[in-house]
């Protein structure tokens, strides 16, 4: 069984390796130069499976070119409510989410961080903005800078452990 990814040590490479490790399934990694080519490799039949982001692949689900088997968040995604999570369907506790966040250089004055945070929370509260983000399969959070910092630290610890467990190296 082969799988594509957006490249060696990419988020979907790590997610698939974690899944493979936890499920006890051996898969062969085929790295591509980006998420777009990885999705197209699956659509074209070059690969058998892909941990794809919902925004990069939802159009292919809607046209029937791809079938969503499961989502890698702990719970079902609002954009694909009929699709179970891996944690729900097969491996309790499995989670591998891709996320985006707004970051600033170290040493940015707290007042600037506060104003930026307020503007982001305000933007995420606009119904049209939230609908657009959710429609793409993302989950707008808008938590505090401290909560986001703690989340990043947790992610680094989690994925460092995965990288060591499965022996991923960057070429």
DSSP file (Angstrom, degrees, kcal/mol; ACC not computed):
  #  RESIDUE AA STRUCTURE BP1 BP2  ACC     N-H-->O    O-->H-N    N-H-->O    O-->H-N    TCO  KAPPA ALPHA  PHI   PSI    X-CA   Y-CA   Z-CA
    1    1 A X              0   0    0      0, 0.0    27,-2.4     0, 0.0     2,-0.3   0.000 360.0 360.0 360.0 123.2    0.0    0.0    0.0
    2    2 A X  E     -a   28   0A   0     25,-0.2    46,-1.2    27,-0.0    47,-0.7  -0.752 360.0-166.4-108.3 158.6    1.5    3.3   -1.0
    3    3 A X  E     -ab  29  49A   0     25,-2.6    27,-2.7    -2,-0.3     2,-0.2  -0.992  11.6-135.9-141.8 149.7    0.7    6.8    0.1
    4    4 A X  E     -ab  30  50A   0     45,-1.8    47,-0.5    -2,-0.3     2,-0.3  -0.626  20.1-178.5 -99.3 161.1    1.5   10.3   -1.2
    5    5 A X  E     -a   31   0A   0     25,-1.3    27,-1.9    -2,-0.2    29,-0.2  -0.946  43.6-104.6-148.3 169.9    2.5   13.3    0.8
    6    6 A X  S    S-     0   0    0     -2,-0.3    28,-1.1     1,-0.3     2,-0.2   0.388  92.0 -53.9 -77.3   4.1    3.3   17.0    0.2
    7    7 A X  S >  S-     0   0    0     26,-0.2     3,-2.1    23,-0.1    -1,-0.3  -0.632  80.7 -42.9 139.7 164.0    7.0   16.1    0.8
    8    8 A X  T 3  S+     0   0    0      1,-0.3     3,-0.1    -2,-0.2   162,-0.1  -0.366 126.7   5.6 -60.7 129.8    9.4   14.4    3.2
    9    9 A X  T 3  S+     0   0    0      1,-0.2    -1,-0.3    -2,-0.1   161,-0.1   0.600  95.5 145.0  69.1  15.3    8.6   15.5    6.8
   10   10 A X    <>  -     0   0    0     -3,-2.1     4,-2.5     1,-0.1     5,-0.2  -0.312  66.8-101.3 -73.0 166.6    5.5   17.4    5.7
   11   11 A X  H  > S+     0   0    0      1,-0.2     4,-2.5     2,-0.2     5,-0.2   0.900 123.9  46.8 -58.5 -42.4    2.5   17.4    8.0
   12   12 A X  H  > S+     0   0    0      2,-0.2     4,-2.0     1,-0.2    -1,-0.2   0.800 109.2  55.0 -75.6 -24.2    0.6   14.8    6.0
   13   13 A X  H  > S+     0   0    0     -6,-0.3     4,-2.3     2,-0.2    -2,-0.2   0.946 111.8  44.2 -64.4 -48.5    3.7   12.6    5.8
   14   14 A X  H  X S+     0   0    0     -4,-2.5     4,-2.5     1,-0.2    -2,-0.2   0.908 112.9  51.6 -63.1 -42.1    3.9   12.7    9.6
   15   15 A X  H  X S+     0   0    0     -4,-2.5     4,-2.4    -5,-0.2    -1,-0.2   0.914 111.5  46.7 -61.9 -43.0    0.2   12.1   10.0
   16   16 A X  H  X S+     0   0    0     -4,-2.0     4,-3.1     2,-0.2    -1,-0.2   0.903 112.0  50.2 -68.0 -40.2    0.3    9.0    7.7
   17   17 A X  H  X S+     0   0    0     -4,-2.3     4,-2.6     2,-0.2    -1,-0.2   0.895 110.7  49.9 -63.9 -39.2    3.3    7.6    9.5
   18   18 A X  H  X S+     0   0    0     -4,-2.5     4,-2.7     2,-0.2     5,-0.2   0.937 113.1  46.5 -63.1 -45.4    1.6    8.1   12.8
   19   19 A X  H  X S+     0   0    0     -4,-2.4     4,-2.6     2,-0.2     5,-0.2   0.941 113.0  49.3 -59.9 -48.5   -1.5    6.3   11.5
   20   20 A X  H  X>S+     0   0    0     -4,-3.1     5,-2.1     1,-0.2     4,-1.2   0.910 113.3  47.0 -57.7 -45.3    0.6    3.5   10.0
   21   21 A X  H  <5S+     0   0    0     -4,-2.6     3,-0.3     1,-0.2    -1,-0.2   0.932 115.7  43.7 -63.1 -48.5    2.5    3.0   13.2
   22   22 A X  H  <5S+     0   0    0     -4,-2.7    -2,-0.2     1,-0.2    -1,-0.2   0.819 118.2  44.8 -70.1 -30.8   -0.7    3.0   15.5
   23   23 A X  H  <5S-     0   0    0     -4,-2.6    -1,-0.2    -5,-0.2    -2,-0.2   0.614 106.3-125.0 -87.4 -13.7   -2.6    0.8   13.1
   24   24 A X  T  <5 +     0   0    0     -4,-1.2     2,-0.4     1,-0.3    -3,-0.2   0.838  62.9 139.9  71.7  32.9    0.2   -1.6   12.5
   25   25 A X      < -     0   0    0     -5,-2.1     2,-0.6    -6,-0.2    -1,-0.3  -0.918  48.0-139.2-111.6 133.3    0.1   -1.2    8.8
   26   26 A X        +     0   0    0     -2,-0.4     2,-0.3    -3,-0.1    -5,-0.0  -0.819  29.4 173.9 -92.4 125.0    3.2   -1.0    6.6
   27   27 A X        -     0   0    0     -2,-0.6     2,-0.5   -10,-0.0   -25,-0.2  -0.936  29.5-124.9-130.1 154.4    2.9    1.6    3.8
   28   28 A X  E     -a    2   0A   0    -27,-2.4   -25,-2.6    -2,-0.3     2,-0.4  -0.869  25.8-134.1-102.1 126.9    5.4    3.0    1.3
   29   29 A X  E     -a    3   0A   0     -2,-0.5     2,-0.5   -27,-0.2   -25,-0.2  -0.647  19.0-174.4 -84.7 129.8    5.9    6.8    1.2
   30   30 A X  E     -a    4   0A   0    -27,-2.7   -25,-1.3    -2,-0.4     2,-0.3  -0.915  16.1-154.5-121.2 101.9    5.9    8.6   -2.1
   31   31 A X  E     -a    5   0A   0     -2,-0.5     2,-0.2   -27,-0.2   -25,-0.2  -0.557   9.9-167.9 -79.9 139.6    6.8   12.3   -1.5
   32   32 A X        -     0   0    0    -27,-1.9     2,-1.3    -2,-0.3   -24,-0.1  -0.688  36.0-100.9-114.2 172.3    5.6   14.9   -3.9
   33   33 A X  S    S-     0   0    0     -2,-0.2     4,-0.2   -26,-0.1   -26,-0.2  -0.531  93.2 -19.8 -94.8  67.4    6.6   18.6   -4.3
   34   34 A X  S  > S-     0   0    0     -2,-1.3     4,-1.4   -28,-1.1     5,-0.1  -0.356  78.9 -80.7 118.7 162.9    3.6   20.0   -2.5
   35   35 A X  H  > S+     0   0    0      2,-0.2     4,-2.5     1,-0.2     5,-0.2   0.861 119.4  59.4 -67.8 -38.0    0.1   19.2   -1.5
   36   36 A X  H  > S+     0   0    0      1,-0.2     4,-2.5     2,-0.2     5,-0.2   0.952 107.5  44.3 -58.3 -53.1   -1.5   19.9   -4.9
   37   37 A X  H  > S+     0   0    0     -4,-0.2     4,-1.9     1,-0.2    -1,-0.2   0.851 112.1  54.6 -60.4 -33.3    0.6   17.3   -6.7
   38   38 A X  H  X S+     0   0    0     -4,-1.4     4,-1.4     2,-0.2    -1,-0.2   0.915 109.6  46.4 -66.7 -41.6    0.0   14.8   -3.9
   39   39 A X  H  X S+     0   0    0     -4,-2.5     4,-2.5     1,-0.2     3,-0.3   0.931 112.4  50.4 -64.1 -45.0   -3.8   15.2   -4.3
   40   40 A X  H  X S+     0   0    0     -4,-2.5     4,-2.5     1,-0.2     6,-0.2   0.833 104.8  58.0 -64.0 -31.6   -3.5   14.9   -8.1
   41   41 A X  H  <>S+     0   0    0     -4,-1.9     5,-2.5     2,-0.2     6,-1.2   0.872 109.3  45.2 -65.1 -35.4   -1.5   11.7   -7.7
   42   42 A X  H ><5S+     0   0    0     -4,-1.4     3,-1.1    -3,-0.3    -2,-0.2   0.921 112.6  49.4 -72.6 -44.9   -4.3   10.2   -5.7
   43   43 A X  H 3<5S+     0   0    0     -4,-2.5    -2,-0.2     1,-0.2    -1,-0.2   0.891 113.3  49.0 -58.8 -39.2   -7.0   11.4   -8.2
   44   44 A X  T 3<5S-     0   0    0     -4,-2.5    -1,-0.2    -5,-0.2    -2,-0.2   0.475 116.3-114.0 -82.3  -2.8   -4.8   10.0  -11.0
   45   45 A X  T < 5S+     0   0    0     -3,-1.1    -3,-0.2    -4,-0.3    -4,-0.1   0.595  81.9 121.2  83.8  10.6   -4.4    6.6   -9.3
   46   46 A X  S   <S+     0   0    0     -5,-2.5     2,-0.3    -6,-0.2    -4,-0.2   0.810  78.2  33.0 -74.9 -29.5   -0.6    6.9   -8.7
   47   47 A X        -     0   0    0     -6,-1.2    -2,-0.2    -9,-0.1   -44,-0.2  -0.859  68.3-144.4-125.2 161.2   -1.1    6.5   -5.0
   48   48 A X  S    S+     0   0    0    -46,-1.2     2,-0.3    -2,-0.3   -45,-0.2   0.711  78.8  13.9 -97.8 -23.9   -3.6    4.6   -2.9
   49   49 A X  E     -b    3   0A   0    -47,-0.7   -45,-1.8     2,-0.0     2,-0.3  -0.990  56.0-174.7-153.2 153.6   -4.1    6.9    0.1
   50   50 A X  E     -b    4   0A   0     -2,-0.3     2,-1.2   -47,-0.2   -45,-0.1  -0.959  26.4-139.6-153.2 132.7   -3.5   10.4    1.2
   51   51 A X        +     0   0    0    -47,-0.5     2,-0.3    -2,-0.3   -35,-0.1  -0.804  46.2 176.6 -86.9  94.1   -3.9   12.4    4.4
   52   52 A X        -     0   0    0     -2,-1.2     2,-0.2   -47,-0.1    -2,-0.1  -0.685  34.1-109.4-103.4 152.5   -5.1   15.5    2.6
   53   53 A X     >  -     0   0    0     -2,-0.3     4,-0.8     1,-0.1     5,-0.1  -0.526  28.6-123.7 -73.1 149.5   -6.4   18.8    4.0
   54   54 A X  H >> S+     0   0    0      1,-0.2     4,-2.4    83,-0.2     3,-1.1   0.932 109.7  54.0 -62.7 -45.6  -10.1   19.3    3.5
   55   55 A X  H 34 S+     0   0    0      1,-0.2     4,-0.3     2,-0.2    -1,-0.2   0.862 109.1  49.5 -57.9 -33.4   -9.6   22.6    1.7
   56   56 A X  H 34 S+     0   0    0      1,-0.2    -1,-0.2    -3,-0.1    -2,-0.2   0.658 126.3  24.1 -78.7 -14.1   -7.2   21.0   -0.8
   57   57 A X  H XX S+     0   0    0     -3,-1.1     4,-1.5    -4,-0.8     3,-0.8   0.493  87.4  98.3-130.1  -5.5   -9.5   18.1   -1.6
   58   58 A X  H 3X S+     0   0    0     -4,-2.4     4,-2.5     1,-0.3     5,-0.2   0.853  84.4  57.1 -60.2 -35.0  -13.2   19.0   -0.8
   59   59 A X  H 3> S+     0   0    0     -4,-0.3     4,-1.5     1,-0.2    -1,-0.3   0.868 106.1  50.8 -62.9 -33.8  -13.9   19.8   -4.5
   60   60 A X  H <4>S+     0   0    0     -3,-0.8     6,-2.0     2,-0.2     5,-1.4   0.801 109.3  50.3 -74.5 -28.7  -12.8   16.2   -5.4
   61   61 A X  H ><5S+     0   0    0     -4,-1.5     3,-0.7     4,-0.2    -2,-0.2   0.910 110.5  50.4 -68.9 -42.7  -15.1   14.8   -2.7
   62   62 A X  H 3<5S+     0   0    0     -4,-2.5    -2,-0.2     1,-0.2    -1,-0.2   0.808 113.7  43.9 -67.1 -30.3  -18.0   16.9   -4.1
   63   63 A X  T 3<5S-     0   0    0     -4,-1.5    -1,-0.2    -5,-0.2    -2,-0.2   0.499 112.8-116.4 -92.9  -4.1  -17.4   15.7   -7.7
   64   64 A X  T < 5S+     0   0    0     -3,-0.7    -3,-0.2    -4,-0.5    -4,-0.1   0.551  82.9 118.9  83.5   7.1  -16.9   12.1   -6.7
   65   65 A X  S   <S+     0   0    0     -5,-1.4     2,-0.3    -6,-0.2    -4,-0.2   0.794  81.3  27.3 -75.0 -27.0  -13.2   11.9   -7.8
   66   66 A X  S    S-     0   0    0     -6,-2.0     2,-0.5    -9,-0.1    -2,-0.3  -0.948  72.7-141.8-131.3 154.0  -12.2   11.1   -4.2
   67   67 A X        -     0   0    0     -2,-0.3     2,-0.7    -3,-0.1    -6,-0.1  -0.972  15.4-137.1-116.6 127.0  -13.9    9.4   -1.3
   68   68 A X        +     0   0    0     -2,-0.5     3,-0.1     1,-0.2    -2,-0.0  -0.744  24.0 176.9 -82.6 114.5  -13.3   10.7    2.2
   69   69 A X        -     0   0    0     -2,-0.7    15,-0.4     1,-0.3     2,-0.3   0.849  62.8 -21.3 -86.1 -38.0  -12.9    7.7    4.5
   70   70 A X        -     0   0    0     13,-0.1    -1,-0.3    19,-0.0     2,-0.3  -0.979  57.2-121.2-164.7 158.7  -12.2    9.5    7.8
   71   71 A X  B     -c   85   0B   0     13,-2.0    15,-2.4    -2,-0.3    16,-0.3  -0.811  18.4-136.7-106.1 154.3  -11.0   12.8    9.2
   72   72 A X  S    S+     0   0    0     -2,-0.3    24,-2.5    13,-0.2     2,-0.1   0.386  73.7  98.0 -97.2   4.6   -7.9   13.0   11.4
   73   73 A X  S    S-     0   0    0      2,-0.2    14,-0.5    22,-0.2    13,-0.3  -0.452  88.7-110.1 -79.0 165.2   -9.4   15.4   14.0
   74   74 A X  S    S+     0   0    0     -2,-0.1     2,-0.3    11,-0.1    11,-0.2   0.846 101.4  35.1 -65.7 -32.0  -10.7   13.8   17.2
   75   75 A X  S    S-     0   0    0      1,-0.1    -2,-0.2     9,-0.1    11,-0.1  -0.761 102.2 -80.3-118.8 164.9  -14.3   14.7   16.1
   76   76 A X        -     0   0    0     -2,-0.3     2,-0.4     9,-0.1     5,-0.1  -0.232  48.4-114.8 -58.9 152.3  -16.1   14.8   12.8
   77   77 A X    >   -     0   0    0      3,-0.5     3,-1.2     6,-0.4     6,-0.2  -0.740  11.5-132.7 -93.4 139.4  -15.6   17.9   10.7
   78   78 A X  G >  S+     0   0    0     -2,-0.4     3,-0.6     1,-0.3    -1,-0.1   0.778 107.5  56.7 -63.2 -26.0  -18.6   20.3   10.1
   79   79 A X  G 3  S+     0   0    0      1,-0.3    -1,-0.3    55,-0.1     2,-0.1   0.735 120.5  28.9 -76.0 -21.5  -17.7   20.4    6.4
   80   80 A X  G X  S+     0   0    0     -3,-1.2     3,-1.9     3,-0.1    -3,-0.5  -0.518  72.0 163.3-134.2  64.6  -18.0   16.6    6.2
   81   81 A X  T <  S+     0   0    0     -3,-0.6    -1,-0.1     1,-0.3    -5,-0.1   0.721  73.5  55.8 -63.6 -22.3  -20.5   15.6    8.9
   82   82 A X  T 3  S+     0   0    0     -4,-0.1     2,-0.6     2,-0.1    -1,-0.3   0.566  90.0  89.1 -84.5  -8.0  -21.1   12.1    7.5
   83   83 A X  S <  S-     0   0    0     -3,-1.9    -6,-0.4    -6,-0.2   -13,-0.1  -0.800  74.3-137.7 -95.4 122.4  -17.4   11.2    7.6
   84   84 A X        -     0   0    0     -2,-0.6   -13,-2.0   -15,-0.4     2,-0.2  -0.254  18.3-110.6 -72.7 163.2  -16.2    9.7   10.9
   85   85 A X  B  >  -c   71   0B   0    -15,-0.3     4,-2.6   -11,-0.2     5,-0.2  -0.583  23.7-118.9 -84.6 157.6  -13.0   10.5   12.6
   86   86 A X  H  >>S+     0   0    0    -15,-2.4     4,-3.0   -13,-0.3     5,-2.4   0.893 117.7  55.5 -61.1 -38.9  -10.2    8.0   12.7
   87   87 A X  H  45S+     0   0    0    -14,-0.5    -1,-0.2     7,-0.5   -13,-0.1   0.880 112.4  42.1 -61.3 -38.0  -10.5    8.1   16.5
   88   88 A X  H  45S+     0   0    0    -14,-0.1    -2,-0.2     1,-0.1    -1,-0.2   0.881 124.2  34.2 -74.5 -40.6  -14.2    7.3   16.3
   89   89 A X  H  <5S-     0   0    0     -4,-2.6    -2,-0.2     2,-0.1    -3,-0.2   0.770 136.1 -12.7 -91.9 -28.1  -13.9    4.6   13.6
   90   90 A X  T  <5S+     0   0    0     -4,-3.0     2,-0.5    -5,-0.2    -3,-0.2   0.648 120.5  38.0-144.3 -47.6  -10.7    2.8   14.2
   91   91 A X  S > <S-     0   0    0     -5,-2.4     3,-2.4     3,-0.1    -2,-0.1  -0.843  70.5-138.7-128.1  94.1   -8.0    4.1   16.6
   92   92 A X  T 3  S+     0   0    0     -2,-0.5     3,-0.1     1,-0.3    -4,-0.1  -0.219  89.1  17.3 -52.5 134.4   -9.2    5.8   19.8
   93   93 A X  T 3  S+     0   0    0      1,-0.3    -1,-0.3   -19,-0.1     2,-0.2   0.336  85.9 144.8  86.5  -7.4   -7.2    9.0   20.5
   94   94 A X    <   +     0   0    0     -3,-2.4    -7,-0.5   -20,-0.1     2,-0.3  -0.471  17.6 161.4 -68.3 131.4   -5.8    9.3   17.0
   95   95 A X        +     0   0    0     -2,-0.2   -22,-0.2    -3,-0.1     2,-0.2  -0.957  15.8 160.2-151.2 133.3   -5.4   13.0   16.1
   96   96 A X        +     0   0    0    -24,-2.5     2,-0.4    -2,-0.3   -24,-0.2  -0.693  18.9 172.1-151.9  92.8   -3.3   14.7   13.4
   97   97 A X        -     0   0    0     -2,-0.2     2,-0.4   -26,-0.1   -44,-0.0  -0.809  26.3-140.7-108.1 145.8   -4.6   18.1   12.5
   98   98 A X        -     0   0    0     -2,-0.4     2,-0.3   -86,-0.0    -2,-0.0  -0.846  30.7-178.7 -96.9 141.2   -3.0   20.7   10.3
   99   99 A X        -     0   0    0     -2,-0.4     2,-0.4    39,-0.1    39,-0.0  -0.936  21.8-149.5-140.0 159.9   -3.4   24.2   11.6
  100  100 A X        +     0   0    0     -2,-0.3     2,-0.3     2,-0.0    -2,-0.0  -0.958  21.0 174.0-126.0 147.7   -2.5   27.8   10.7
  101  101 A X        -     0   0    0     -2,-0.4     2,-0.6     2,-0.0    -2,-0.0  -0.974  34.0-110.4-149.2 162.9   -1.8   30.5   13.1
  102  102 A X        +     0   0    0     -2,-0.3     2,-0.3    15,-0.0    -2,-0.0  -0.866  40.4 179.0 -98.1 125.2   -0.7   34.1   13.2
  103  103 A X        -     0   0    0     -2,-0.6     2,-0.3     0, 0.0    -2,-0.0  -0.875  12.2-160.2-125.1 157.3    2.8   34.6   14.7
  104  104 A X        -     0   0    0     -2,-0.3     3,-0.1     4,-0.1     4,-0.1  -0.884  36.1 -81.9-130.5 162.5    5.0   37.6   15.3
  105  105 A X    >   -     0   0    0     -2,-0.3     3,-1.6     1,-0.1    -1,-0.0  -0.298  55.6 -92.9 -63.3 149.1    8.7   38.0   15.9
  106  106 A X  T 3  S+     0   0    0      1,-0.2    -1,-0.1     0, 0.0     3,-0.1  -0.335 113.6  35.4 -56.3 142.2   10.1   37.4   19.4
  107  107 A X  T 3  S+     0   0    0      1,-0.3    -1,-0.2    -3,-0.1     2,-0.2   0.443  76.1 151.5  89.8  -0.1   10.2   40.7   21.3
  108  108 A X    <   -     0   0    0     -3,-1.6    -1,-0.3     1,-0.1     5,-0.1  -0.472  57.9-100.9 -62.9 131.8    7.1   42.2   19.8
  109  109 A X    >>  -     0   0    0     -2,-0.2     4,-2.0     1,-0.1     3,-0.7  -0.253  23.3-125.3 -57.6 138.8    5.6   44.5   22.4
  110  110 A X  H 3> S+     0   0    0      1,-0.2     4,-2.8     2,-0.2     5,-0.2   0.827 109.9  59.2 -54.0 -34.5    2.6   43.1   24.3
  111  111 A X  H 3> S+     0   0    0      2,-0.2     4,-2.2     1,-0.2    -1,-0.2   0.896 106.4  47.3 -63.6 -38.9    0.5   46.0   23.3
  112  112 A X  H <> S+     0   0    0     -3,-0.7     4,-2.5     2,-0.2    -2,-0.2   0.919 112.0  49.9 -67.2 -43.8    1.0   45.2   19.6
  113  113 A X  H  X S+     0   0    0     -4,-2.0     4,-2.7     1,-0.2    -2,-0.2   0.917 110.6  51.1 -60.1 -43.2    0.2   41.6   20.3
  114  114 A X  H  X S+     0   0    0     -4,-2.8     4,-2.4     2,-0.2    -2,-0.2   0.912 110.8  46.8 -61.6 -44.6   -2.9   42.6   22.1
  115  115 A X  H  X S+     0   0    0     -4,-2.2     4,-2.2     2,-0.2    -1,-0.2   0.913 113.5  48.8 -64.7 -42.1   -4.2   44.8   19.3
  116  116 A X  H  X S+     0   0    0     -4,-2.5     4,-2.3     2,-0.2    -2,-0.2   0.923 111.4  49.8 -63.3 -44.1   -3.5   42.2   16.7
  117  117 A X  H  X S+     0   0    0     -4,-2.7     4,-2.7     1,-0.2     5,-0.2   0.924 110.0  50.5 -60.8 -45.5   -5.3   39.5   18.8
  118  118 A X  H  X S+     0   0    0     -4,-2.4     4,-2.3     1,-0.2    -1,-0.2   0.907 110.7  49.5 -59.6 -42.3   -8.3   41.8   19.2
  119  119 A X  H  X S+     0   0    0     -4,-2.2     4,-2.4     2,-0.2    -1,-0.2   0.893 111.7  48.6 -64.9 -39.9   -8.5   42.4   15.5
  120  120 A X  H  X S+     0   0    0     -4,-2.3     4,-2.6     2,-0.2    -2,-0.2   0.925 111.5  48.4 -66.5 -44.7   -8.3   38.7   14.7
  121  121 A X  H  X S+     0   0    0     -4,-2.7     4,-0.9     1,-0.2    -2,-0.2   0.908 112.2  50.3 -61.6 -41.3  -11.0   37.8   17.2
  122  122 A X  H >< S+     0   0    0     -4,-2.3     3,-0.7    -5,-0.2     4,-0.4   0.927 111.0  48.4 -62.3 -45.1  -13.2   40.5   15.7
  123  123 A X  H >< S+     0   0    0     -4,-2.4     3,-1.3     1,-0.2     7,-0.2   0.905 109.6  52.2 -62.4 -41.4  -12.6   39.3   12.2
  124  124 A X  H 3< S+     0   0    0     -4,-2.6    -1,-0.2     1,-0.3    -2,-0.2   0.665 102.9  60.3 -70.7 -14.8  -13.4   35.7   13.2
  125  125 A X  T << S+     0   0    0     -4,-0.9     2,-0.5    -3,-0.7    -1,-0.3   0.558  77.7 103.5 -88.1  -7.8  -16.7   36.9   14.8
  126  126 A X  S X> S-     0   0    0     -3,-1.3     4,-2.6    -4,-0.4     3,-0.5  -0.646  73.3-139.1 -74.5 120.9  -17.9   38.2   11.4
  127  127 A X  H 3> S+     0   0    0     -2,-0.5     4,-2.9     1,-0.2     5,-0.2   0.853  99.5  51.1 -52.4 -41.6  -20.5   35.6   10.2
  128  128 A X  H 3> S+     0   0    0      2,-0.2     4,-2.0     1,-0.2    -1,-0.2   0.891 111.9  47.1 -65.5 -38.8  -19.4   35.7    6.6
  129  129 A X  H <> S+     0   0    0     -3,-0.5     4,-2.3    -6,-0.2    -2,-0.2   0.946 114.5  46.1 -66.4 -48.4  -15.7   35.2    7.5
  130  130 A X  H  X S+     0   0    0     -4,-2.6     4,-2.8    -7,-0.2     5,-0.3   0.921 112.2  51.3 -61.7 -44.3  -16.5   32.3    9.9
  131  131 A X  H  X S+     0   0    0     -4,-2.9     4,-2.7    -5,-0.3    -1,-0.2   0.906 110.2  49.8 -58.8 -42.7  -18.8   30.7    7.3
  132  132 A X  H  X S+     0   0    0     -4,-2.0     4,-1.0     2,-0.2    -1,-0.2   0.926 113.0  45.6 -63.7 -45.5  -16.1   30.9    4.7
  133  133 A X  H ><>S+     0   0    0     -4,-2.3     5,-2.0     1,-0.2     3,-0.7   0.937 115.7  45.8 -64.4 -46.8  -13.5   29.3    6.9
  134  134 A X  H ><5S+     0   0    0     -4,-2.8     3,-1.9     1,-0.2    -2,-0.2   0.882 107.4  59.2 -63.8 -38.5  -15.9   26.6    8.1
  135  135 A X  H 3<5S+     0   0    0     -4,-2.7    -1,-0.2     1,-0.3    -2,-0.2   0.753 101.6  55.0 -62.4 -24.4  -17.0   26.0    4.5
  136  136 A X  T <<5S-     0   0    0     -4,-1.0    -1,-0.3    -3,-0.7    -2,-0.2   0.445 125.6-103.3 -86.6  -1.2  -13.4   25.2    3.6
  137  137 A X  T < 5S+     0   0    0     -3,-1.9     2,-0.2     1,-0.3    -3,-0.2   0.566  81.0 126.3  92.8   8.7  -13.3   22.6    6.3
  138  138 A X      < -     0   0    0     -5,-2.0     2,-0.6    -6,-0.2    -1,-0.3  -0.594  54.9-136.2 -98.9 163.3  -11.3   24.6    8.8
  139  139 A X        -     0   0    0     -2,-0.2     2,-0.2    -3,-0.1    -5,-0.0  -0.894  16.9-144.0-121.3  98.5  -12.2   25.3   12.4
  140  140 A X        +     0   0    0     -2,-0.6    -6,-0.0   -10,-0.2   -10,-0.0  -0.446  24.5 172.9 -66.6 129.2  -11.6   29.0   13.4
  141  141 A X        -     0   0    0     -2,-0.2    -1,-0.2     2,-0.1     0, 0.0   0.878  12.6-172.4-104.6 -61.1  -10.4   29.1   17.0
  142  142 A X        +     0   0    0      1,-0.1     3,-0.1     2,-0.0    -2,-0.1   0.856  26.4 164.1  68.6  35.1   -9.3   32.6   17.9
  143  143 A X        -     0   0    0      1,-0.2    -1,-0.1     2,-0.1    -2,-0.1  -0.150  44.0 -75.9 -76.9 179.2   -7.8   31.6   21.3
  144  144 A X     >  -     0   0    0      1,-0.1     4,-2.6     4,-0.0     5,-0.2  -0.289  39.0-111.4 -73.3 159.7   -5.5   33.8   23.4
  145  145 A X  H  > S+     0   0    0      1,-0.2     4,-2.3     2,-0.2     5,-0.1   0.871 120.5  52.1 -57.3 -36.0   -1.8   34.3   22.5
  146  146 A X  H  > S+     0   0    0      2,-0.2     4,-2.2     1,-0.2    -1,-0.2   0.912 109.7  47.8 -67.8 -42.3   -0.9   32.3   25.6
  147  147 A X  H  > S+     0   0    0      2,-0.2     4,-2.3     1,-0.2    -2,-0.2   0.901 112.4  49.7 -64.4 -40.4   -3.3   29.4   24.7
  148  148 A X  H  X S+     0   0    0     -4,-2.6     4,-2.5     2,-0.2    -2,-0.2   0.904 109.4  51.6 -65.6 -40.6   -1.8   29.3   21.2
  149  149 A X  H  X S+     0   0    0     -4,-2.3     4,-2.1    -5,-0.2    -2,-0.2   0.913 110.9  47.9 -61.4 -42.9    1.7   29.3   22.6
  150  150 A X  H  X S+     0   0    0     -4,-2.2     4,-2.1     2,-0.2    -2,-0.2   0.890 110.5  52.6 -64.6 -39.2    0.8   26.4   24.8
  151  151 A X  H  X S+     0   0    0     -4,-2.3     4,-2.5     2,-0.2    -2,-0.2   0.923 108.2  50.3 -61.4 -45.4   -0.8   24.6   21.9
  152  152 A X  H  X S+     0   0    0     -4,-2.5     4,-2.6     1,-0.2    -2,-0.2   0.914 109.7  50.6 -61.0 -43.5    2.4   25.0   19.8
  153  153 A X  H  X S+     0   0    0     -4,-2.1     4,-2.1     1,-0.2    -1,-0.2   0.903 111.0  49.0 -61.0 -41.1    4.5   23.6   22.6
  154  154 A X  H  X S+     0   0    0     -4,-2.1     4,-2.6     2,-0.2    -2,-0.2   0.911 110.8  50.3 -64.7 -42.5    2.2   20.6   22.9
  155  155 A X  H  X S+     0   0    0     -4,-2.5     4,-2.9     2,-0.2     5,-0.3   0.911 108.9  51.6 -62.2 -43.4    2.3   20.0   19.1
  156  156 A X  H  X S+     0   0    0     -4,-2.6     4,-2.1     1,-0.2    -1,-0.2   0.924 112.3  46.3 -60.2 -44.3    6.1   20.2   19.1
  157  157 A X  H  X S+     0   0    0     -4,-2.1     4,-1.8     2,-0.2    -2,-0.2   0.927 114.3  47.9 -64.2 -45.1    6.3   17.6   21.8
  158  158 A X  H  X S+     0   0    0     -4,-2.6     4,-1.9     1,-0.2    -2,-0.2   0.949 116.4  41.0 -60.7 -51.3    3.7   15.3   20.1
  159  159 A X  H  X S+     0   0    0     -4,-2.9     4,-2.5     1,-0.2    -1,-0.2   0.785 109.8  58.1 -75.8 -26.4    5.3   15.4   16.7
  160  160 A X  H  X S+     0   0    0     -4,-2.1     4,-2.0    -5,-0.3    -1,-0.2   0.916 108.5  48.0 -63.1 -41.8    8.9   15.1   18.0
  161  161 A X  H  X S+     0   0    0     -4,-1.8     4,-2.9    -5,-0.2    -2,-0.2   0.918 111.5  49.4 -63.5 -44.5    7.8   11.9   19.7
  162  162 A X  H  X S+     0   0    0     -4,-1.9     4,-2.6     1,-0.2     5,-0.3   0.930 109.3  52.1 -60.8 -46.0    6.2   10.6   16.5
  163  163 A X  H  X>S+     0   0    0     -4,-2.5     5,-1.7     1,-0.2     4,-1.0   0.901 114.1  43.3 -58.6 -42.7    9.3   11.5   14.4
  164  164 A X  H  <5S+     0   0    0     -4,-2.0    -1,-0.2     3,-0.2    -2,-0.2   0.921 112.8  52.4 -68.8 -44.4   11.5    9.5   16.9
  165  165 A X  H  <5S+     0   0    0     -4,-2.9    -2,-0.2     1,-0.2    -1,-0.2   0.902 119.6  32.9 -59.8 -43.5    9.1    6.5   17.1
  166  166 A X  H  <5S-     0   0    0     -4,-2.6    -1,-0.2    -5,-0.2    -2,-0.2   0.532 107.3-121.5 -96.5  -5.3    8.8    6.0   13.4
  167  167 A X  T  <5 +     0   0    0     -4,-1.0     2,-0.3    -5,-0.3    -3,-0.2   0.856  42.1 176.6  74.7  36.0   12.3    7.0   12.5
  168  168 A X      < -     0   0    0     -5,-1.7     2,-0.3    -6,-0.2    -1,-0.2  -0.573   3.6-176.8 -75.8 134.3   11.6    9.9   10.1
  169  169 A X        -     0   0    0     -2,-0.3     2,-0.5    -5,-0.0  -160,-0.1  -0.951  25.6-122.2-128.4 151.7   14.6   11.7    8.8
  170  170 A X              0   0    0     -2,-0.3  -161,-0.0     1,-0.1    -2,-0.0  -0.806 360.0 360.0 -93.8 130.9   14.9   14.7    6.5
  171  171 A X              0   0    0     -2,-0.5    -1,-0.1     0, 0.0     0, 0.0   0.428 360.0 360.0 -94.2 360.0   16.9   14.2    3.3
